[in-house]
Amino acid sequence: MITMDDIIREGHPTLRKRAEKVELPLSEDVKNLGQEMLTFLANSQDEEIAAKYDLRAGVGLAAPQLDISKQILAVLIPGLGEDDDPELKGVFINPRIISHSVESACLREGEGCLSVDREVHGYVPRPARIKLRYTDIEGQEHTQRFSGYPAIVLQHEIDHLNGIMFYDHINEEDRFALDDNTHILGED
């Protein structure tokens, strides 16, 4: 079971490295790792399990955060209602953004990260819509469009595969500056 002790923190060199592509067909080890990463996210969102194992809630996790420099990430965005299916749930292997919108979006409250144990204030502008090519945990290739919050979460995790931290996107001159092309999610 993955716990917070398995997650490396900012300053660790693996977080600044470009992760290696995963060889296809997928090995059982890769499939198991992807499933364990999804299980961690589900556990982190379950109040009882999270309290028992001292887990911070997360919606995404990339293999480099576990000190495994491979292009694997897991995302679990819960649905709006308690009994709703997740908005997005899956393991993404060798993900590539093949196109993105000119329009940008950011989260009102900024972004957080399981590998960052401090609050980082500021807007993190990212393309509002992306087209992603990836392989799923069954070894099937997909090309799919994402927008809004799922697009932001996926881009955050893909950044981890390229050695980029979310705060690298924050404008150092004015942490809350946005250009005319960027909107804050939920404000239209």
Secondary structure, 3 states (H helix, E strand, C coil): CCCHHHCCCCCCHHHHCCCECCCCCCCHHHHHHHHHHHHHHHHHHCHHHHHHHCCCCCCEEEHHHHCCCECEEEEEECCCCCCCCCCEEEEEEEEEEEEECCCEEECCCCCCCCCCCCCCCCCCCEECEEEEEEECCCCCEEEEEEEHHHHHHHHHHHHHHCCCCHHHHCCCCCCCCCCCCEEECCCC
